[in-house]
Amino acid sequence: LWLIFRRSEDVLPETQARNRRLVITILSVLGIFVAGYLTWSHFSGEPVYCGGSNSCELVNSSRFAYLGPIPVALIGLTGYLIILVLSLIPPKENRQWPMLLIFGGALIGAMLQWYLFYIEVAVLRAICYWCVASQTIITLIFLLSFPRRVPDVEEAETDRVAE
C-alpha cells in the first residue's frame, strides 16, 4: 500500500484519492467474501473451517457472535456492501460525502471489530482467523478513508515557487 501512495515523483492528490478508492474497493470485496462466508455458516449451520482448530467455531457460536437476534457477521456483510457501493460512486470536486460516509462506517466497523477482538482474547480465549481477517480489512479501510486535506491552488503554487 505504501508504494501506491508514495513514489519518487510528485503524485497529484486526485491520483492518490483514486488509488485509495481502488484499494478500498478491493478490500471491501475481500470483506464481503469473509463476512459472507461467516454469515452463510451462521444460517446454514455448517461449522466454520478453521484449519484444524475449533477456535473459529467457538467464537462464532458464542453469545458474542450476535447483536440481539442478528449475527455480527451479517452486520459486517451489510457494512462491507455499503462501503463497496460508496467506493464505486464517481468522485467530483464538490462531492466529498461518499468518502466521509466510508470513513464513518469504517470507524464504527473498526471499533466494533476491535471490541470483538478483545472479547475473543480476554473472554473466550480463542482466536477466529476469519474474524482477524475481517478486523484487518476494516482497519485498513478505516486508515485509507481517513479524511485528507487537499491544498488549494494558491497554496500549491506557493509551495512550487518555494522549491
FENZIGI-V873461 format. One record per residue. RES is the residue in one letter. PSI is psi in whole degrees, -180 to 180 (999 if undefined). OMEGA is omega in radians with two decimals (none if undefined). Layout:
# FENZIGI-V873461
RES/PSI/OMEGA
RES/PSI/OMEGA
This chain:
# FENZIGI-V873461
L/-35/-3.13
W/-40/-3.11
L/-27/3.12
I/-38/-3.00
F/-20/-3.12
R/118/3.09
R/170/-3.11
S/-33/3.11
E/161/3.13
D/139/3.11
V/130/-3.14
L/145/3.11
P/-34/3.12
E/-38/3.12
T/-42/3.10
Q/-43/-3.14
A/-43/3.11
R/-42/3.12
N/-42/3.10
R/-45/3.13
R/-39/3.13
L/-45/3.13
V/-39/3.09
I/-41/3.11
T/-47/3.14
I/-44/3.14
L/-38/3.13
S/-35/3.07
V/-42/3.07
L/-41/3.10
G/-38/3.09
I/-41/3.11
F/-50/-3.09
V/-53/-3.12
A/-33/3.09
G/-42/3.10
Y/-45/3.14
L/-37/3.09
T/-45/3.10
W/-42/3.13
S/-41/3.12
H/-47/-3.03
F/-25/-3.13
S/-21/-3.09
G/-1/3.10
E/141/3.09
P/151/-3.13
V/130/3.09
Y/129/-3.05
C/24/3.07
G/38/3.10
G/-9/3.12
S/156/3.07
N/7/-3.07
S/-33/3.12
C/-44/3.13
E/-37/3.10
L/-46/-3.13
V/-45/-3.03
N/-9/3.06
S/3/-3.14
S/168/3.11
R/-18/3.14
F/-8/3.14
A/3/-3.13
Y/143/2.98
L/95/-2.94
G/-130/3.11
P/-2/-3.02
I/127/3.07
P/139/3.12
V/-34/3.13
A/-36/3.10
L/-38/3.07
I/-43/3.10
G/-43/3.11
L/-44/3.11
T/-44/3.12
G/-45/3.13
Y/-37/3.09
L/-42/3.12
I/-43/3.12
I/-40/3.11
L/-48/-3.14
V/-45/-3.14
L/-35/-3.13
S/-18/-3.14
L/-6/3.10
I/124/-3.11
P/136/-3.12
P/149/3.00
K/157/-3.08
E/-40/-3.07
N/10/-3.12
R/92/-3.13
Q/-15/-2.98
W/-34/3.14
P/-44/3.14
M/-33/3.09
L/-38/3.08
L/-38/3.07
I/-45/3.12
F/-48/-3.13
G/-45/3.12
G/-41/3.12
A/-34/3.08
L/-48/3.11
I/-45/3.13
G/-42/-3.14
A/-41/3.12
M/-43/3.11
L/-44/-3.12
Q/-41/-3.13
W/-32/3.01
Y/-45/3.13
L/-33/3.07
F/-41/3.07
Y/-44/3.11
I/-43/3.12
E/-49/-3.02
V/-49/-2.98
A/-35/-3.05
V/-54/-3.07
L/-23/-3.09
R/46/3.12
A/144/-3.14
I/125/3.05
C/119/-3.10
Y/-35/3.10
W/-39/3.13
C/-40/3.10
V/-38/3.09
A/-44/3.12
S/-39/3.10
Q/-42/3.13
T/-45/-3.12
I/-49/-3.08
I/-32/3.09
T/-42/3.09
L/-42/3.10
I/-43/3.11
F/-48/-3.11
L/-39/3.14
L/-26/-3.10
S/-1/-3.13
F/129/-3.09
P/136/3.13
R/144/3.12
R/125/3.10
V/124/-3.14
P/143/3.11
D/173/-3.03
V/-44/-3.12
E/-42/-3.14
E/-42/3.12
A/-41/3.12
E/-40/3.11
T/-42/3.11
D/-39/-3.11
R/-42/3.14
V/-38/-3.11
A/-26/3.14
E/999/none
